Amino acid sequence: MRCPITTEEITVEVNDREIRLPAGATLKDALKAADAPYQPGTAIGILKKEGRRLAEEVSEYAIKTSKGEFRIELESPDSSSRKLWAESFKKYEGTPVRWAGPEAVAFGPFEASIKPVHGVQSFENYDVFLGAGGFDSRNTHLIISRKKHAAEYGTPEEASFAKVVSGKNVLHSLSRGDSIQTIEALIEWEQLAEKSCTTELSTPLEAGMSVYTYVYVELSRNAPAGAEQFYALVREGTFTVDFVASSFISDNSLQREPVPYENFEPRTEGAISVRTAGHGTGKVYVSREDRPSSLVHSVVGHVTKGLELIKLAENGQKLAVETLPLQIDLLGRSFEEVGPVLTAIGVELVKEGYAGEDAVIVKQKPATTLEILGEAKVNAYAVPRSKLVEVEFYPEAPKSLDFFLHSLELKTKKVGALPVHMVYENTYLFRAEKDAVKYMEIMPENSPKGKVLAGEIGITNQSAKRMGNVGVKTVEDDLFGPTGEKFSSTNIIGRILDLEKLKGIKEGDVIYISEAKRPGKGEEKEENCIPEAGRSPERGGKLLPGDPSPDRPVQMRRDA
């Protein structure tokens, strides 16, 4: 007689989606089974909660209504109503406002195992309690006091079990027709038995674990320039955790890149903010805790999914990021590429400049995604592709390269303008429109030794008078650098790949610079401007949880 074969399974959550896996499954197995958004090398958060401990110790809850969110904090540890709330609060989701008056607002009815008592009771401002209409527990309501008063609601003997601690303006705005949408327990991290953030996909999983693979960010229409800064920061689809504090994490990649102050609002948990003045200008922060508004932190968006990953992230890790709306970036593209896509998402394309078959877009107006969407129109300026010069940058000159990228705004854009300052013999001199020499240093680094190769780009460092000049030679030179300076006054930052594109340019012209795709980067992650409406290329065109609907404008970033 054969014994039946049984396969033990475990249940885990991946990005709030419950899945079943065979016992002994790994993180990699979970990602595959859930078809989860993930970028190789990014960190993944793992939590394991102890249900019994949470039921006993969670004291704060967020109640989201059709008018906004308010929060309550539980009191009276021995109260029967408190215990009932902890066991049953999820059942109250969807409950409508039954009545609302100056003294209180009530949600219900629903059935609850309370023992109502007769008699008038006194209630303080923002007390939360359960009351039975007609003293019938099958007609129970969740009642919240709006002001100090006395009344008979059919409450248990110990009436109040919680207090409203935030969102009191929302409470006062509720009326008939409103309802409770969701109720979430706000779990303190100390109450989690196990938590980790890892890049190791072989990590074994256990039953009851929750896995978080990405962060979903909604950008604020009140901060179009700041949102564009965030798009530039996560161009590769990742947020780098450069600094970790108890109340925030930050990515410092765009430090010193100026951003206007646009949006004054509290930096609530999950808020994305950009520092606009003082030390650290350009840094992007994600709040782990509620913090007040700041005159030097402009709020540009909010994390709407994956806040757990923000709280678990460790210094030096990268986090996968998705955005809504996705960026509209036309630079480096042809009119033929972007025209049909813009039409599909309801944005009018106005062509300016050169209109030949080899036209390439080098400027767009409005410059920001949110302004384009708001106006449903974009002006795109193009030049012949011969004026778009691809450059391979050298990592051996990091500070000089930072100066160059900052001067041409290539840290936040894919194409930068470089005016021609002077042309003589086999030498071309350029001067960036942004006069960064007034506030940035160019210390000697990566100076030529022996000779300068044709096509190499040099910057005059601060040991010479013409600091900040940019130059290129079309021939090798063993005496002077690309800017005509001696080798010790020259920093080499990269090389132009197609020197033929410099032929015929003259003083006063403008060439446009873009970074050449590096092997293993450009080949694996081909860049696109914007996708087919509503499609996410990171998973073969699938929509992400929380993605815009197919008729919403989105951007196609590099494939993961």
Buried (B, 14 or more C-beta within 10 A) or exposed (E): EEEEEEEEEBEBBBBEEEBEBEEEBBBBBBBBBBEBBBBEEBBBBBBBBBEEEBEEEBBBBBBBBBBBBBBBBBBBEEBBBBBBBBEEBEEBBEBBBBBBEEBBBBBBBBEBEBEBBEEEBEBEEBBBBBBBBEBEBEBBBBBBBBEEBEBEBBBBEBBBBBBBEBBBEBBBBBEEEBBBBEBBBEBEEEBBEEBBBBEEBEBEBEEBBBBBBBBBBBBBBBBBBBBBBBBBBBBBBBBBBBBBEEEBBBBBBBBBBBBEBBBEBEBBBBBBBBBBEEEBBBBBBBBBEEBEBBEBBBBBBBBEBBBBBBBBBEEEBBBBBBBBBBBBBBBBBBBEBBBEBBEBBEBEBEBEBBEEEEBBBBBBBBBBBBBBBEEEBBBBBBBBBBBBBBBBBBEEBEBBBBBBBBBBBBBBBBBBBBBBBBBEEEBBBBBBEEEBBEEBEBEBBBBBEEEBEBBBBBBBBBBBEBBBBBBBBBEEBEEBBBBBBEBEBBBBBBBBEEBEBBEEBEEEBBBBBBBBBEEEBEEEBEBBBBBBBBBBBBBEEEBBEEBBEEEBBBBBBBBB
